[in-house]
Amino acid sequence: MAQEAWKRKELTVGQVAERSGVAVSALHFYERQGLITSRRTAGNQRRYARDTLRRIAFIKVSQRVGIPLARIRTALESLPDERTPTVEDWARLSRGWRSELDARIEQLERLRNDLSDCIGCGCLSLERCVLSNPYDRLSEEGPGPRRLMVAGLEDRVEE
């Protein structure tokens, strides 16, 4: 008698995708990035341990709060025997990420507050453009939209 799917010790890639809400292509990507692992059957099909679902939940939550995949991978690698994160692991890791997230929040608040000074024209050389030209550093390179100009192109356009 075949075991019910929920009782199986291993899951197929389709089952993991369905249960986690993550596309199969994303699972393959996570595996290439070393975030999750699978074993291959004799027919070269991927099989995932059931605890992979918890690792994927950890990855998704970490991404949602803005943690880059490289930092998530480092966090997962720091766990003994690459086991599934526990509540205690999450508490420890999230404490370590807190200052990084606080710095990003401060940066985003500054950008939001400075956005009203930007007229959004795209010239990228406004004297007061704190978003794309802080302290008018590009004025030292000459007049005009410095970031949009390709060396020598402005001369050819006038010809």
VMD Tcl script that builds the backbone (N, CA, C; Angstrom):
set m [mol new atoms 477]
animate dup $m
set s [atomselect $m all]
$s set {name element resname resid chain x y z} {
  {N N MET 1 A 0.838 -1.193 0.000}
  {CA C MET 1 A 0.000 0.000 0.000}
  {C C MET 1 A 0.878 1.250 0.000}
  {N N ALA 2 A 0.591 2.160 -0.889}
  {CA C ALA 2 A 1.399 3.379 -1.018}
  {C C ALA 2 A 1.167 4.289 0.176}
  {N N GLN 3 A 2.264 4.915 0.645}
  {CA C GLN 3 A 2.150 5.873 1.748}
  {C C GLN 3 A 1.463 7.139 1.265}
  {N N GLU 4 A 0.684 7.746 2.154}
  {CA C GLU 4 A 0.089 9.036 1.816}
  {C C GLU 4 A 1.219 10.050 1.676}
  {N N ALA 5 A 1.039 11.027 0.778}
  {CA C ALA 5 A 2.101 11.992 0.470}
  {C C ALA 5 A 2.635 12.684 1.724}
  {N N TRP 6 A 1.783 13.043 2.663}
  {CA C TRP 6 A 2.234 13.787 3.839}
  {C C TRP 6 A 3.058 12.937 4.785}
  {N N LYS 7 A 3.022 11.608 4.639}
  {CA C LYS 7 A 3.796 10.718 5.504}
  {C C LYS 7 A 5.157 10.368 4.920}
  {N N ARG 8 A 5.393 10.679 3.658}
  {CA C ARG 8 A 6.671 10.366 3.032}
  {C C ARG 8 A 7.787 11.168 3.672}
  {N N LYS 9 A 8.942 10.558 3.778}
  {CA C LYS 9 A 10.084 11.250 4.386}
  {C C LYS 9 A 10.699 12.260 3.424}
  {N N GLU 10 A 10.595 12.010 2.141}
  {CA C GLU 10 A 11.162 12.919 1.145}
  {C C GLU 10 A 10.049 13.459 0.256}
  {N N LEU 11 A 10.325 14.629 -0.292}
  {CA C LEU 11 A 9.357 15.305 -1.153}
  {C C LEU 11 A 9.961 15.526 -2.532}
  {N N THR 12 A 9.120 15.508 -3.549}
  {CA C THR 12 A 9.572 15.832 -4.903}
  {C C THR 12 A 9.670 17.347 -5.026}
  {N N VAL 13 A 10.298 17.797 -6.078}
  {CA C VAL 13 A 10.420 19.238 -6.296}
  {C C VAL 13 A 9.037 19.877 -6.449}
  {N N GLY 14 A 8.113 19.189 -7.105}
  {CA C GLY 14 A 6.756 19.710 -7.259}
  {C C GLY 14 A 6.036 19.839 -5.931}
  {N N GLN 15 A 6.225 18.845 -5.050}
  {CA C GLN 15 A 5.599 18.900 -3.740}
  {C C GLN 15 A 6.175 20.038 -2.899}
  {N N VAL 16 A 7.478 20.213 -2.961}
  {CA C VAL 16 A 8.105 21.303 -2.212}
  {C C VAL 16 A 7.609 22.646 -2.743}
  {N N ALA 17 A 7.513 22.769 -4.065}
  {CA C ALA 17 A 7.039 24.017 -4.664}
  {C C ALA 17 A 5.604 24.303 -4.220}
  {N N GLU 18 A 4.766 23.304 -4.253}
  {CA C GLU 18 A 3.369 23.488 -3.876}
  {C C GLU 18 A 3.232 23.842 -2.395}
  {N N ARG 19 A 3.937 23.134 -1.547}
  {CA C ARG 19 A 3.815 23.342 -0.105}
  {C C ARG 19 A 4.456 24.656 0.340}
  {N N SER 20 A 5.531 25.072 -0.329}
  {CA C SER 20 A 6.248 26.279 0.096}
  {C C SER 20 A 5.752 27.541 -0.579}
  {N N GLY 21 A 5.052 27.391 -1.693}
  {CA C GLY 21 A 4.621 28.566 -2.447}
  {C C GLY 21 A 5.742 29.188 -3.257}
  {N N VAL 22 A 6.796 28.426 -3.493}
  {CA C VAL 22 A 7.956 28.895 -4.251}
  {C C VAL 22 A 7.995 28.138 -5.581}
  {N N ALA 23 A 8.243 28.851 -6.659}
  {CA C ALA 23 A 8.300 28.225 -7.983}
  {C C ALA 23 A 9.428 27.202 -8.060}
  {N N VAL 24 A 9.233 26.193 -8.883}
  {CA C VAL 24 A 10.257 25.164 -9.087}
  {C C VAL 24 A 11.569 25.803 -9.523}
  {N N SER 25 A 11.506 26.790 -10.405}
  {CA C SER 25 A 12.737 27.455 -10.864}
  {C C SER 25 A 13.457 28.133 -9.702}
  {N N ALA 26 A 12.701 28.693 -8.758}
  {CA C ALA 26 A 13.316 29.318 -7.580}
  {C C ALA 26 A 13.975 28.258 -6.695}
  {N N LEU 27 A 13.354 27.100 -6.578}
  {CA C LEU 27 A 13.952 26.013 -5.795}
  {C C LEU 27 A 15.275 25.575 -6.414}
  {N N HIS 28 A 15.292 25.464 -7.728}
  {CA C HIS 28 A 16.540 25.109 -8.416}
  {C C HIS 28 A 17.596 26.190 -8.173}
  {N N PHE 29 A 17.180 27.443 -8.214}
  {CA C PHE 29 A 18.094 28.557 -7.961}
  {C C PHE 29 A 18.628 28.486 -6.530}
  {N N TYR 30 A 17.738 28.279 -5.561}
  {CA C TYR 30 A 18.164 28.160 -4.165}
  {C C TYR 30 A 19.181 27.036 -4.010}
  {N N GLU 31 A 18.954 25.961 -4.723}
  {CA C GLU 31 A 19.880 24.829 -4.625}
  {C C GLU 31 A 21.239 25.186 -5.227}
  {N N ARG 32 A 21.230 25.855 -6.383}
  {CA C ARG 32 A 22.501 26.286 -6.991}
  {C C ARG 32 A 23.247 27.252 -6.089}
  {N N GLN 33 A 22.517 28.053 -5.316}
  {CA C GLN 33 A 23.115 29.033 -4.410}
  {C C GLN 33 A 23.550 28.413 -3.086}
  {N N GLY 34 A 23.276 27.131 -2.895}
  {CA C GLY 34 A 23.683 26.453 -1.673}
  {C C GLY 34 A 22.778 26.717 -0.483}
  {N N LEU 35 A 21.565 27.179 -0.735}
  {CA C LEU 35 A 20.625 27.470 0.347}
  {C C LEU 35 A 19.852 26.226 0.786}
  {N N ILE 36 A 19.577 25.338 -0.145}
  {CA C ILE 36 A 18.902 24.080 0.149}
  {C C ILE 36 A 19.638 22.970 -0.591}
  {N N THR 37 A 19.388 21.739 -0.187}
  {CA C THR 37 A 20.025 20.602 -0.852}
  {C C THR 37 A 18.978 19.538 -1.160}
  {N N SER 38 A 19.316 18.705 -2.116}
  {CA C SER 38 A 18.473 17.568 -2.451}
  {C C SER 38 A 19.386 16.394 -2.758}
  {N N ARG 39 A 18.789 15.247 -2.840}
  {CA C ARG 39 A 19.529 14.091 -3.328}
  {C C ARG 39 A 18.889 13.696 -4.654}
  {N N ARG 40 A 19.607 12.961 -5.457}
  {CA C ARG 40 A 19.093 12.512 -6.749}
  {C C ARG 40 A 18.734 11.028 -6.670}
  {N N THR 41 A 17.604 10.684 -7.267}
  {CA C THR 41 A 17.199 9.285 -7.342}
  {C C THR 41 A 17.961 8.615 -8.469}
  {N N ALA 42 A 17.770 7.316 -8.618}
  {CA C ALA 42 A 18.402 6.581 -9.714}
  {C C ALA 42 A 17.967 7.150 -11.061}
  {N N GLY 43 A 16.763 7.710 -11.106}
  {CA C GLY 43 A 16.260 8.339 -12.332}
  {C C GLY 43 A 16.625 9.815 -12.439}
  {N N ASN 44 A 17.552 10.292 -11.599}
  {CA C ASN 44 A 18.056 11.669 -11.599}
  {C C ASN 44 A 16.991 12.697 -11.205}
  {N N GLN 45 A 16.007 12.288 -10.427}
  {CA C GLN 45 A 14.998 13.219 -9.932}
  {C C GLN 45 A 15.411 13.728 -8.555}
  {N N ARG 46 A 15.096 14.990 -8.304}
  {CA C ARG 46 A 15.424 15.580 -7.011}
  {C C ARG 46 A 14.464 15.080 -5.942}
  {N N ARG 47 A 15.013 14.830 -4.753}
  {CA C ARG 47 A 14.217 14.501 -3.576}
  {C C ARG 47 A 14.739 15.348 -2.425}
  {N N TYR 48 A 13.802 16.003 -1.760}
  {CA C TYR 48 A 14.136 16.910 -0.669}
  {C C TYR 48 A 13.681 16.327 0.660}
  {N N ALA 49 A 14.480 16.521 1.687}
  {CA C ALA 49 A 14.063 16.160 3.036}
  {C C ALA 49 A 12.927 17.086 3.440}
  {N N ARG 50 A 12.052 16.607 4.304}
  {CA C ARG 50 A 10.887 17.405 4.704}
  {C C ARG 50 A 11.295 18.718 5.390}
  {N N ASP 51 A 12.442 18.726 6.068}
  {CA C ASP 51 A 12.850 19.959 6.750}
  {C C ASP 51 A 13.260 21.061 5.778}
  {N N THR 52 A 13.341 20.730 4.497}
  {CA C THR 52 A 13.621 21.748 3.476}
  {C C THR 52 A 12.526 22.813 3.474}
  {N N LEU 53 A 11.305 22.414 3.793}
  {CA C LEU 53 A 10.202 23.381 3.836}
  {C C LEU 53 A 10.470 24.462 4.888}
  {N N ARG 54 A 11.024 24.062 6.005}
  {CA C ARG 54 A 11.335 25.043 7.055}
  {C C ARG 54 A 12.477 25.947 6.616}
  {N N ARG 55 A 13.473 25.394 5.942}
  {CA C ARG 55 A 14.584 26.217 5.430}
  {C C ARG 55 A 14.059 27.234 4.425}
  {N N ILE 56 A 13.151 26.808 3.572}
  {CA C ILE 56 A 12.593 27.726 2.572}
  {C C ILE 56 A 11.791 28.830 3.258}
  {N N ALA 57 A 11.026 28.478 4.290}
  {CA C ALA 57 A 10.297 29.506 5.047}
  {C C ALA 57 A 11.275 30.511 5.647}
  {N N PHE 58 A 12.385 30.021 6.179}
  {CA C PHE 58 A 13.428 30.888 6.739}
  {C C PHE 58 A 13.970 31.820 5.656}
  {N N ILE 59 A 14.238 31.276 4.469}
  {CA C ILE 59 A 14.762 32.071 3.351}
  {C C ILE 59 A 13.763 33.150 2.957}
  {N N LYS 60 A 12.495 32.769 2.799}
  {CA C LYS 60 A 11.473 33.717 2.364}
  {C C LYS 60 A 11.285 34.851 3.370}
  {N N VAL 61 A 11.239 34.518 4.656}
  {CA C VAL 61 A 11.065 35.558 5.679}
  {C C VAL 61 A 12.286 36.466 5.698}
  {N N SER 62 A 13.460 35.880 5.606}
  {CA C SER 62 A 14.690 36.684 5.608}
  {C C SER 62 A 14.719 37.634 4.417}
  {N N GLN 63 A 14.334 37.131 3.243}
  {CA C GLN 63 A 14.285 37.992 2.053}
  {C C GLN 63 A 13.258 39.095 2.231}
  {N N ARG 64 A 12.136 38.755 2.830}
  {CA C ARG 64 A 11.070 39.747 2.993}
  {C C ARG 64 A 11.512 40.931 3.841}
  {N N VAL 65 A 12.391 40.697 4.804}
  {CA C VAL 65 A 12.877 41.806 5.629}
  {C C VAL 65 A 14.114 42.462 5.019}
  {N N GLY 66 A 14.522 42.009 3.822}
  {CA C GLY 66 A 15.583 42.697 3.098}
  {C C GLY 66 A 16.970 42.117 3.241}
  {N N ILE 67 A 17.082 40.899 3.734}
  {CA C ILE 67 A 18.401 40.286 3.886}
  {C C ILE 67 A 18.809 39.689 2.545}
  {N N PRO 68 A 19.983 40.018 2.033}
  {CA C PRO 68 A 20.447 39.466 0.752}
  {C C PRO 68 A 20.707 37.959 0.861}
  {N N LEU 69 A 20.555 37.262 -0.251}
  {CA C LEU 69 A 20.739 35.812 -0.266}
  {C C LEU 69 A 22.118 35.381 0.233}
  {N N ALA 70 A 23.142 36.145 -0.060}
  {CA C ALA 70 A 24.483 35.781 0.393}
  {C C ALA 70 A 24.540 35.744 1.919}
  {N N ARG 71 A 23.888 36.704 2.577}
  {CA C ARG 71 A 23.861 36.723 4.053}
  {C C ARG 71 A 22.996 35.590 4.592}
  {N N ILE 72 A 21.929 35.264 3.877}
  {CA C ILE 72 A 21.074 34.151 4.295}
  {C C ILE 72 A 21.861 32.844 4.210}
  {N N ARG 73 A 22.601 32.679 3.128}
  {CA C ARG 73 A 23.422 31.469 2.964}
  {C C ARG 73 A 24.443 31.359 4.100}
  {N N THR 74 A 25.102 32.463 4.418}
  {CA C THR 74 A 26.072 32.465 5.514}
  {C C THR 74 A 25.397 32.071 6.830}
  {N N ALA 75 A 24.198 32.599 7.053}
  {CA C ALA 75 A 23.465 32.266 8.274}
  {C C ALA 75 A 23.143 30.776 8.321}
  {N N LEU 76 A 22.675 30.227 7.213}
  {CA C LEU 76 A 22.334 28.803 7.176}
  {C C LEU 76 A 23.577 27.936 7.333}
  {N N GLU 77 A 24.680 28.378 6.763}
  {CA C GLU 77 A 25.932 27.622 6.892}
  {C C GLU 77 A 26.463 27.641 8.323}
  {N N SER 78 A 26.067 28.639 9.098}
  {CA C SER 78 A 26.553 28.742 10.476}
  {C C SER 78 A 25.866 27.751 11.408}
  {N N LEU 79 A 24.807 27.134 10.947}
  {CA C LEU 79 A 24.087 26.179 11.787}
  {C C LEU 79 A 24.835 24.849 11.824}
  {N N PRO 80 A 24.878 24.190 12.966}
  {CA C PRO 80 A 25.573 22.907 13.053}
  {C C PRO 80 A 24.976 21.888 12.087}
  {N N ASP 81 A 25.839 21.203 11.373}
  {CA C ASP 81 A 25.426 20.171 10.421}
  {C C ASP 81 A 24.387 20.674 9.416}
  {N N GLU 82 A 24.401 21.981 9.160}
  {CA C GLU 82 A 23.454 22.596 8.220}
  {C C GLU 82 A 22.018 22.183 8.508}
  {N N ARG 83 A 21.675 22.108 9.791}
  {CA C ARG 83 A 20.330 21.696 10.173}
  {C C ARG 83 A 19.327 22.817 9.949}
  {N N THR 84 A 18.078 22.493 10.116}
  {CA C THR 84 A 17.005 23.455 9.959}
  {C C THR 84 A 17.043 24.469 11.101}
  {N N PRO 85 A 16.836 25.759 10.807}
  {CA C PRO 85 A 16.864 26.781 11.859}
  {C C PRO 85 A 15.754 26.565 12.891}
  {N N THR 86 A 16.097 26.803 14.127}
  {CA C THR 86 A 15.122 26.739 15.215}
  {C C THR 86 A 14.696 28.148 15.593}
  {N N VAL 87 A 13.776 28.241 16.525}
  {CA C VAL 87 A 13.340 29.552 17.025}
  {C C VAL 87 A 14.530 30.298 17.621}
  {N N GLU 88 A 15.363 29.573 18.355}
  {CA C GLU 88 A 16.539 30.198 18.973}
  {C C GLU 88 A 17.516 30.702 17.905}
  {N N ASP 89 A 17.674 29.907 16.829}
  {CA C ASP 89 A 18.546 30.329 15.732}
  {C C ASP 89 A 18.033 31.629 15.123}
  {N N TRP 90 A 16.721 31.696 14.863}
  {CA C TRP 90 A 16.140 32.899 14.265}
  {C C TRP 90 A 16.380 34.109 15.173}
  {N N ALA 91 A 16.187 33.925 16.467}
  {CA C ALA 91 A 16.393 35.039 17.405}
  {C C ALA 91 A 17.834 35.529 17.342}
  {N N ARG 92 A 18.773 34.604 17.349}
  {CA C ARG 92 A 20.201 34.976 17.308}
  {C C ARG 92 A 20.542 35.663 15.987}
  {N N LEU 93 A 20.125 35.072 14.882}
  {CA C LEU 93 A 20.461 35.630 13.572}
  {C C LEU 93 A 19.789 36.984 13.347}
  {N N SER 94 A 18.541 37.096 13.749}
  {CA C SER 94 A 17.838 38.364 13.533}
  {C C SER 94 A 18.439 39.480 14.385}
  {N N ARG 95 A 18.962 39.146 15.568}
  {CA C ARG 95 A 19.662 40.165 16.368}
  {C C ARG 95 A 20.879 40.680 15.604}
  {N N GLY 96 A 21.583 39.774 14.937}
  {CA C GLY 96 A 22.761 40.164 14.167}
  {C C GLY 96 A 22.411 41.025 12.962}
  {N N TRP 97 A 21.225 40.826 12.421}
  {CA C TRP 97 A 20.807 41.589 11.236}
  {C C TRP 97 A 20.169 42.926 11.611}
  {N N ARG 98 A 19.812 43.103 12.858}
  {CA C ARG 98 A 19.067 44.288 13.276}
  {C C ARG 98 A 19.778 45.599 12.943}
  {N N SER 99 A 21.066 45.700 13.240}
  {CA C SER 99 A 21.777 46.962 12.986}
  {C C SER 99 A 21.853 47.241 11.487}
  {N N GLU 100 A 22.039 46.202 10.680}
  {CA C GLU 100 A 22.058 46.367 9.222}
  {C C GLU 100 A 20.704 46.881 8.721}
  {N N LEU 101 A 19.628 46.310 9.240}
  {CA C LEU 101 A 18.290 46.752 8.837}
  {C C LEU 101 A 18.011 48.172 9.319}
  {N N ASP 102 A 18.444 48.494 10.540}
  {CA C ASP 102 A 18.259 49.857 11.053}
  {C C ASP 102 A 18.976 50.876 10.160}
  {N N ALA 103 A 20.196 50.539 9.718}
  {CA C ALA 103 A 20.952 51.446 8.835}
  {C C ALA 103 A 20.221 51.628 7.511}
  {N N ARG 104 A 19.658 50.543 6.971}
  {CA C ARG 104 A 18.905 50.658 5.713}
  {C C ARG 104 A 17.662 51.507 5.886}
  {N N ILE 105 A 16.980 51.326 7.007}
  {CA C ILE 105 A 15.778 52.120 7.285}
  {C C ILE 105 A 16.134 53.604 7.344}
  {N N GLU 106 A 17.225 53.929 8.032}
  {CA C GLU 106 A 17.672 55.325 8.116}
  {C C GLU 106 A 17.983 55.876 6.727}
  {N N GLN 107 A 18.658 55.071 5.900}
  {CA C GLN 107 A 18.987 55.519 4.548}
  {C C GLN 107 A 17.718 55.750 3.733}
  {N N LEU 108 A 16.758 54.848 3.823}
  {CA C LEU 108 A 15.506 55.013 3.086}
  {C C LEU 108 A 14.725 56.227 3.570}
  {N N GLU 109 A 14.752 56.478 4.876}
  {CA C GLU 109 A 14.071 57.666 5.397}
  {C C GLU 109 A 14.713 58.937 4.867}
  {N N ARG 110 A 16.056 58.961 4.806}
  {CA C ARG 110 A 16.747 60.133 4.247}
  {C C ARG 110 A 16.375 60.313 2.778}
  {N N LEU 111 A 16.360 59.223 2.016}
  {CA C LEU 111 A 15.989 59.312 0.606}
  {C C LEU 111 A 14.558 59.819 0.455}
  {N N ARG 112 A 13.651 59.294 1.258}
  {CA C ARG 112 A 12.262 59.737 1.199}
  {C C ARG 112 A 12.150 61.223 1.515}
  {N N ASN 113 A 12.862 61.666 2.542}
  {CA C ASN 113 A 12.784 63.067 2.943}
  {C C ASN 113 A 13.431 63.987 1.911}
  {N N ASP 114 A 14.459 63.511 1.215}
  {CA C ASP 114 A 15.135 64.321 0.204}
  {C C ASP 114 A 14.424 64.284 -1.141}
  {N N LEU 115 A 13.500 63.356 -1.307}
  {CA C LEU 115 A 12.825 63.190 -2.591}
  {C C LEU 115 A 12.060 64.439 -3.007}
  {N N SER 116 A 11.536 65.182 -2.063}
  {CA C SER 116 A 10.759 66.373 -2.405}
  {C C SER 116 A 11.632 67.447 -3.055}
  {N N ASP 117 A 12.943 67.414 -2.831}
  {CA C ASP 117 A 13.841 68.378 -3.466}
  {C C ASP 117 A 14.142 68.016 -4.914}
  {N N CYS 118 A 13.826 66.799 -5.295}
  {CA C CYS 118 A 14.120 66.342 -6.657}
  {C C CYS 118 A 12.912 66.617 -7.547}
  {N N ILE 119 A 13.144 67.230 -8.707}
  {CA C ILE 119 A 12.032 67.497 -9.618}
  {C C ILE 119 A 11.858 66.376 -10.622}
  {N N GLY 120 A 12.715 65.352 -10.538}
  {CA C GLY 120 A 12.558 64.173 -11.364}
  {C C GLY 120 A 12.765 64.397 -12.844}
  {N N CYS 121 A 13.568 65.389 -13.211}
  {CA C CYS 121 A 13.724 65.704 -14.630}
  {C C CYS 121 A 14.699 64.780 -15.335}
  {N N GLY 122 A 15.549 64.105 -14.584}
  {CA C GLY 122 A 16.498 63.195 -15.202}
  {C C GLY 122 A 17.776 63.841 -15.678}
  {N N CYS 123 A 17.980 65.119 -15.425}
  {CA C CYS 123 A 19.203 65.758 -15.917}
  {C C CYS 123 A 20.436 65.295 -15.140}
  {N N LEU 124 A 20.245 64.846 -13.910}
  {CA C LEU 124 A 21.294 64.275 -13.080}
  {C C LEU 124 A 22.483 65.208 -12.816}
  {N N SER 125 A 22.304 66.501 -13.045}
  {CA C SER 125 A 23.392 67.419 -12.706}
  {C C SER 125 A 22.870 68.667 -12.008}
  {N N LEU 126 A 21.677 68.588 -11.466}
  {CA C LEU 126 A 21.155 69.726 -10.723}
  {C C LEU 126 A 22.074 70.051 -9.563}
  {N N GLU 127 A 22.243 71.325 -9.304}
  {CA C GLU 127 A 23.119 71.720 -8.204}
  {C C GLU 127 A 22.648 71.165 -6.868}
  {N N ARG 128 A 21.339 71.088 -6.670}
  {CA C ARG 128 A 20.815 70.656 -5.376}
  {C C ARG 128 A 20.332 69.217 -5.379}
  {N N CYS 129 A 20.603 68.424 -6.373}
  {CA C CYS 129 A 20.066 67.069 -6.435}
  {C C CYS 129 A 20.801 66.173 -5.436}
  {N N VAL 130 A 20.178 65.966 -4.286}
  {CA C VAL 130 A 20.804 65.162 -3.242}
  {C C VAL 130 A 20.679 63.672 -3.522}
  {N N LEU 131 A 19.853 63.313 -4.497}
  {CA C LEU 131 A 19.668 61.897 -4.792}
  {C C LEU 131 A 20.707 61.367 -5.775}
  {N N SER 132 A 20.921 62.080 -6.855}
  {CA C SER 132 A 21.842 61.563 -7.867}
  {C C SER 132 A 23.163 62.316 -7.924}
  {N N ASN 133 A 23.236 63.463 -7.289}
  {CA C ASN 133 A 24.452 64.263 -7.338}
  {C C ASN 133 A 24.676 64.948 -5.999}
  {N N PRO 134 A 24.917 64.138 -4.944}
  {CA C PRO 134 A 25.098 64.758 -3.638}
  {C C PRO 134 A 26.258 65.747 -3.630}
  {N N TYR 135 A 26.025 66.905 -3.002}
  {CA C TYR 135 A 27.027 67.975 -2.873}
  {C C TYR 135 A 27.502 68.481 -4.237}
  {N N ASP 136 A 26.711 68.271 -5.280}
  {CA C ASP 136 A 27.011 68.736 -6.642}
  {C C ASP 136 A 28.413 68.333 -7.083}
  {N N ARG 137 A 28.794 67.089 -6.800}
  {CA C ARG 137 A 30.129 66.598 -7.162}
  {C C ARG 137 A 30.351 66.556 -8.672}
  {N N LEU 138 A 29.297 66.348 -9.442}
  {CA C LEU 138 A 29.457 66.240 -10.894}
  {C C LEU 138 A 29.766 67.581 -11.556}
  {N N SER 139 A 29.525 68.697 -10.864}
  {CA C SER 139 A 29.800 70.001 -11.465}
  {C C SER 139 A 31.291 70.175 -11.742}
  {N N GLU 140 A 32.116 69.436 -11.006}
  {CA C GLU 140 A 33.562 69.522 -11.222}
  {C C GLU 140 A 33.967 68.962 -12.591}
  {N N GLU 141 A 33.103 68.129 -13.184}
  {CA C GLU 141 A 33.400 67.525 -14.483}
  {C C GLU 141 A 32.946 68.403 -15.655}
  {N N GLY 142 A 32.210 69.467 -15.366}
  {CA C GLY 142 A 31.757 70.356 -16.420}
  {C C GLY 142 A 30.249 70.473 -16.445}
  {N N PRO 143 A 29.727 71.307 -17.377}
  {CA C PRO 143 A 28.286 71.552 -17.421}
  {C C PRO 143 A 27.525 70.408 -18.098}
  {N N GLY 144 A 26.211 70.427 -17.908}
  {CA C GLY 144 A 25.337 69.472 -18.588}
  {C C GLY 144 A 25.084 68.204 -17.791}
  {N N PRO 145 A 24.299 67.325 -18.363}
  {CA C PRO 145 A 23.947 66.075 -17.689}
  {C C PRO 145 A 25.103 65.079 -17.760}
  {N N ARG 146 A 26.033 65.180 -16.853}
  {CA C ARG 146 A 27.303 64.436 -16.901}
  {C C ARG 146 A 27.109 62.925 -16.997}
  {N N ARG 147 A 26.154 62.364 -16.273}
  {CA C ARG 147 A 25.986 60.911 -16.286}
  {C C ARG 147 A 25.336 60.411 -17.572}
  {N N LEU 148 A 24.652 61.279 -18.259}
  {CA C LEU 148 A 24.009 60.867 -19.497}
  {C C LEU 148 A 24.916 61.034 -20.707}
  {N N MET 149 A 25.970 61.814 -20.566}
  {CA C MET 149 A 26.869 62.075 -21.683}
  {C C MET 149 A 27.895 60.961 -21.823}
  {N N VAL 150 A 28.117 60.534 -23.053}
  {CA C VAL 150 A 29.185 59.585 -23.356}
  {C C VAL 150 A 30.338 60.427 -23.878}
  {N N ALA 151 A 31.530 60.138 -23.435}
  {CA C ALA 151 A 32.697 60.944 -23.815}
  {C C ALA 151 A 32.741 61.158 -25.321}
  {N N GLY 152 A 32.760 62.408 -25.717}
  {CA C GLY 152 A 32.870 62.751 -27.131}
  {C C GLY 152 A 31.542 62.759 -27.866}
  {N N LEU 153 A 30.521 62.148 -27.339}
  {CA C LEU 153 A 29.239 62.056 -28.030}
  {C C LEU 153 A 28.558 63.414 -28.124}
  {N N GLU 154 A 28.672 64.237 -27.067}
  {CA C GLU 154 A 28.001 65.526 -27.104}
  {C C GLU 154 A 28.513 66.398 -28.236}
  {N N ASP 155 A 29.788 66.250 -28.626}
  {CA C ASP 155 A 30.351 67.020 -29.730}
  {C C ASP 155 A 29.741 66.535 -31.047}
  {N N ARG 156 A 29.593 65.235 -31.214}
  {CA C ARG 156 A 29.071 64.674 -32.471}
  {C C ARG 156 A 27.601 65.022 -32.662}
  {N N VAL 157 A 26.856 65.150 -31.593}
  {CA C VAL 157 A 25.437 65.454 -31.695}
  {C C VAL 157 A 25.250 66.846 -32.280}
  {N N GLU 158 A 26.127 67.807 -31.942}
  {CA C GLU 158 A 25.987 69.175 -32.407}
  {C C GLU 158 A 26.389 69.326 -33.868}
  {N N GLU 159 A 27.183 68.399 -34.404}
  {CA C GLU 159 A 27.677 68.541 -35.783}
  {C C GLU 159 A 26.597 68.411 -36.816}
}
mol reanalyze $m
mol bondsrecalc $m
mol representation Tube
mol addrep $m
